Amino acid sequence: MSDKNWKEYNEALVRRGEILLDMEFLDNWSKELNIMNRGKEGTRFRYPESFIRLLAIIHYSITI
């Protein structure tokens, strides 16, 4: 019979799937959008570049 600690093993699997995110971009959301939209003609950007990069990272992480 195995002496494996299944509780620890399961917790390790959960931790393996965690993504640590720096949510600092939320503090600069409006400022970044103002800079991106300065002098822009046409429809204004609604999402800052840093948010789009975050979504790309999450998408890439999920598809691996």
C-alpha positions in Angstrom: 0.0 0.0 0.0 1.2 3.5 -0.8 2.2 5.9 2.0 1.5 8.9 -0.3 -0.1 11.9 1.5 -3.0 12.5 -0.9 -4.0 15.8 0.8 -0.6 17.3 0.1 -0.5 15.9 -3.4 -3.8 17.4 -4.3 -2.9 20.8 -2.8 0.4 20.7 -4.9 -1.7 20.1 -8.0 -3.9 23.1 -7.2 -0.9 25.3 -6.6 0.6 24.2 -9.9 -2.3 25.8 -11.6 -2.1 29.1 -9.8 -1.1 32.2 -11.8 0.3 35.0 -9.8 -0.8 38.3 -11.3 0.4 41.8 -10.6 -2.8 43.8 -10.6 -1.0 47.2 -10.5 -2.1 47.9 -14.1 -5.6 48.6 -12.6 -4.2 51.6 -10.8 -2.9 53.0 -14.1 -5.9 52.0 -16.3 -7.3 55.5 -16.9 -3.8 57.1 -17.3 -2.7 54.5 -19.8 -5.9 54.9 -21.8 -5.6 58.7 -21.8 -2.1 58.4 -23.2 -3.1 55.8 -25.8 -6.1 58.0 -26.9 -4.2 61.3 -27.0 -4.4 62.6 -30.6 -6.2 59.5 -31.8 -8.7 59.9 -34.6 -11.7 57.6 -34.7 -13.0 55.3 -32.1 -11.2 55.6 -28.8 -9.4 52.6 -27.2 -11.5 51.1 -24.4 -8.9 48.8 -22.9 -5.2 49.6 -22.1 -2.4 47.6 -23.7 -1.4 46.2 -20.4 -4.8 44.6 -20.0 -4.6 43.0 -23.5 -1.2 41.6 -22.6 -2.6 40.1 -19.4 -5.4 38.4 -21.3 -2.9 37.0 -23.8 -0.8 35.6 -20.9 -3.9 34.0 -19.4 -5.0 32.6 -22.7 -1.6 31.2 -23.4 -1.4 29.6 -19.9 -4.7 27.9 -20.3 -3.9 26.4 -23.7 -0.6 24.8 -22.6 
